[in-house]
Amino acid sequence: MKNSLQSISTFIILSILCAISCNTTNSKTTSKDNKNENIVKQKIDSILISLNQNGKFNGNILIAKNGQILYKNEIGFSKSDKKTLLKETDQFNIGSIYKEIPAIAIMQLEEKGLLQLNDPIKKYFTNLPDWSMNIKIINLLQYTGGLPKINWRNHKIINDQNLMNDLSKISNLEFTPGEDYLYTNYSPFLLSKIIENITNKTFSTYVTQNILQPLRLKESTFKTSFPYENSNSMAIPFNSEFEEDKLPFTIKSSIFLFSTTTNDLFKFIENLHSGKIINKNSLYKISKTENLDHNNMQSALGNVIYQKGELTEHTHHGTSGNYESIISKNRINNTTVIILTNSKNGNVHDIKNTILELLNSGE
């Protein structure tokens, strides 16, 4: 009995010592990790401030690691007055990154059985010429429909009706659908019109009800006009001379005017990759490009990399006037980088790469 009690006591003491040792080790590891994180944040801060002081960066940035926000900052001005500083809640036009939204909405409808990706678009646009019989929804997602680029200078006002009229006047496609690639805003525009046809709702209403509200993206919106009728919440685009963007036409098509913040984009990306907006199979479908001998092809999600059947990297870049944006999600290193600027310098890729090098080096 005495030996038994001694054995139990010895076991308890050893367990306590082990627990203390493990806690000490974990504490040291956590302390080291926190120290490394602080060093990384300080370096990022220093780089961005230096870029701003040299006129090379003006915008908002968010960096996350393992699903948690590691760093975010607002650097520079939201207006060309050189007085109004950027705020965390300032909204930016994200350029071509908007193209993800109609693609995601299309997949939501496909998941519900309301359309098929091999549907010819003539099914939804009876007023378009016969070439619309040869373009399938999948061609719009992959920019292989043979549609030309939008001629933005065709009209003083760019609205949905004018764009549809321009499409109806096209006699011949640029190439046979599926045989080549041409990156055009007509593709996501027509996707948005298919969504309206099926749901009997405006595109912005459908997206608000089925993407923005469920994900609580309260800082995202479709503006109705550019130049903006109400610019209070917007970071206004300007050039290196602090001159605001001026266009020879007015944009009234809201699909091209989707505006958001770094916080909302982070929520959007995290939910997209966790399967809360569309399922894994749908995500794969809009990540694919057509198998063509063509350089620099983009999918509906921009540039996506799969390894062994798993999505590992998702990067999308966009510009609109002096707006420039980039999102980068790396699922191997569990990093997310979001950069939004309202004074384009053409260097967001370089800034993103520098940040990722710092994050991955851990120092």
N, C-alpha and C positions, 0 to 999 in steps of 0.2 A: 504493500500500500504506500509506504514511504517513498519507494523508488518511483512508483507511478505518479505521485504528487510532484516529485522532483522533475520528472520528465515533462509533465504538463507545464510546470513553472518555467522550465527551460524553453519550451516551445513558445510560450507567451512572450517571454523576454526577447527571444530571437525575432518573433513577429513584429514586436514594437520597434526593435532596432532596425529591422528591414524597412518598416513603414517610414521611420524617421529618415533613413538614408535615401529612400525613394523620393520622399517629399523634398528633401534637400536638393537632390539631383534635378527634380522637376522644376524646383524654384530657380536653380541656377540656369537651367535651360531656358525657362520663361524669361528670366532677367536678361539673358544673352540675346534672345529673340527680340525682346523689346528694345534693347540697345541698338541692335542692327536695324530694326524698323525705323527708329528715330534718326539714325545716320542716313538711311535711304531717303527719308522724308526731307531732311535738311538739304541733302544734295539736290533733290528734285526742286525744292523751293529755290535754291540758289541758281539753278539752271534757268528756271522760268523767269525769275526776277531779272537775271542778266539779259535774257532774250527780250524781255519787255523794255528794259532800259535802252536796248539797242534797236528798238523799233521792229523786233522780229516776232513778237507774240503779244496778242491782246485777246483774252478770252477766258473761258471757264474750263476747268479740268477736274476729272474724278478718276481715282485709281483705287481698285479693290483687289484684295488678295483673299482667297478662300471664302469668297462670298461676303466679306466684310470690307467696308470702306476704310482704306488705309490713309488716303490723302485726298483732299479736294480744296480747290482754291479758285478765286475770281481775281484776275489780274488785268488791270487796264480800265478802259472806258466803255460804257454802253452806248454812248452817243459821241458824235464828232465835236462836241463842245469842249472837250478836254477837261470837263468838270464832273460830269455824271459818271460815277464809278460803277463797274459791273457788280451785280448782286447774284447771289446763289439762285434766285428765282427768275432771273432773266431768261427769256426764251430766244432760241436761235433757229433760223431756218436750217435744216440739216442736209439740204441738197439731195443728192441721189439716194441717200439712206432711206428717204421716204418710200422708195420702191419696195421695201420689205413689207410695208403695210398692206397694199392691195394683194400681194402674193400670199400673205398669211390669211387674209380674209377669204381669198379664193379657196385655200385649203380647208378652212373651217366649213365652207359650203360643200366641198367635196366629201369631207368626213360625214356630213349629214345626208349625203346622197342626192344633193340638189344639182350637181353638175358632174361631168367627167372631164378629165384633162384632155381627152382626145375629141371632145366636142368641137366641131367647126364653129368659128365665131359667127358665121352666117345665121346660126340658130338664134342668136341674140340680137343681130343687127340686120334686119331684112332690107334696110335701105342702103346698105353698102354694096359695092359692085361685086361681080361674080368671084373675084379673087378671094373674097372672104370665105368661100366654101373650102379653100385650100389651107387656110390658116387655122390651126387648132389652139386651144387655150395653152397647151404646153409650149407652143411656139412663142407665145407672148411672154411666158415665164422665162424662157431661155433666149429671148431676143433673136429668134430665128424665123420670124414670120415674113421677112422681106419688106417690112414697112420702112419708109424713109425716116429721116430725122424731122422733127417739127421745125418748120420755118417760123421762128418767133416774130419775124418782122412782116409777116403777111397781113397782120391786122394791128390797129391801134389798141384794140382791146382783145386780149386772149381769154376767151371763155369756152366752156364746153361745147356750145352750139357751133361756134366758129371752127373749132377743131374737128368736130364731126363733119361739118360741111367740107372742110379741106380733105378729109379722108374719102368722102364720097366722090371727090373729083379726081382721085388717083386712078389712072387707067391701067397702069402696069406696076407690079411690085418690083423691088430692086433685085430680087432673085427668087427662085423657087423655094417656098417654105421648107425649112429643115435642111437646106443645102448650104447655108452660109449664116453669118452672124453680123448683126448691125445693132449697136447699142442706141436705142431710141426711146424717148419718153412716150411715144405713141403706145408702146407695149403696156406699161402700167396704167396709162390713161384708159385704154380699152378694157383692161381687167377691172378697173373701177366701175366702168359702165356695165359690164356683165353683172357685177355685184348689185348694182342698182336695178337692173332688169329682173333679177331673180328675187330680190328682197322687197322690191317696191319702196325702197328707202333711198335717200341720198347717200352717197358714199360716206360722207363725213358723219351722218347720223348712224349708219351701220357700224362704223369703226368706233365711234364714241360708245355705243351700247354694248359692243361685243369684244372690244379690246381695251379702250381707255378706262371705262368705268369698272369693269371686273378687276383690272390691275391697279386701280386707284391712281391712275396717272393724271393727277389734278393740275399739273403744270404743262399739259400738252394740249394743243388746239390746232384746228385748221383755220388759218386766217382767210378772210374772204376777198382781200384785195392787196395788191402791192403796186404802187406805194401804199403803206398801211393807213387805213382810216382811223385806227386806234393803235397807237404804238407804245402805250404806257408800259406794257409788260415785255416789250421787245428790246433785244440788243440790236441797235441799228447798224447796218453795214456801212463801212467807210474805208477809203484807201489810205495809203501811206501819207498822203497829204491832208488827211482828215476831211476829205470830201465825201459826202454821202452818196450812195449808189443812186444813179438816175437812169431810168430806162426810157427808150423811145416808144414804149407801149405800156399798157396797164395789164396786169395779170389778175383775172377774175376767176380762174379755175382753182378751187381750193386744194385740190390734190397736190398741186405744186407748192403749196404754201404751208405745209405741215411744220409746226414749230414746237420745240420742246426744250427741256433743261437737262443738265447732266444727271440730276437725281432721277428724273423720270426715265431717261434712257437706260440708266443702270437697272432700274426695276424691270423695264421692258426686256432687256437682254437676259437677265437672270431668269425671268419667267418663260421666255422663249426657249431657253436651253434646258429648263426643268420640265418641259412638257405641259405647262399650264395654259398655253394659248392654243397650240396644235400638238398633235402626237408626234412621236419620234419618226414614224414613217413619212408623215407629211413634211416634217423638217428636212428629211433626206431628199424628198422630191424637189423642193424649192432650193436645195443646195447644189443640185446637179446642173452641169452645162452639157450641151450637145457634144457628141463625139466628133469634133471637126478639127481639121488641120488649120487652126487659127490661134494666133497669140493673144494673150491678155483677155480671154473671154471671162465674163462675169455671169454669175447666177443671179437669181432674184435676191439673194442674200449677199451679193458682192463676191468676195473671195473666200471660199470655204475649203478646208482640208479635212479629208477622212483618212484614218489609219485603221486597218483591220476592222472595217465596218463601223467605226465610231468617229463621230465628229470631234476633231481635236482643236481646230482653229477657225475662227470666224472674224474676218476683217472687212469693213465696209467704209468707203471714203466718199465724201460728197462735197460739191461746191455749188454755190448759187450766188453770182456776183462776188462780193467780198466776204460772203459767208464761206467757211470751210470747216468740215467736220470729219472725224474719224472715230470709229468704234473698233475695239480689238478684244476678242474673248479667246483666251487660250485655256483649254480644259485640261491640258497636261500639267501646266504650272499653276492652274487655278488663278489666273490673273485677268483683270478687266481694265482696259484703259479707254477713257472717253475724253475727247478733246473737241471743244467747240470754239470757233473764233469768228468774230464779226469784222476782222481786218486781215484778209488773206495774205499770207506770205509764202504759201506753197511748201511749208515745212512741217506739216502735222505728221507726216510719215516719219520724218527724222526724229521729231520730238518723241513720238510713240516708241520708236526703236530704242532710243536712249533710255527712256523710262524702263522698258522691259529688260534691258541689259542690267540696269541697277537692281531691279526687283529680283531677277534670276541669279545675280551674283550674291545677293543678300548682304551687300556692304555699301 
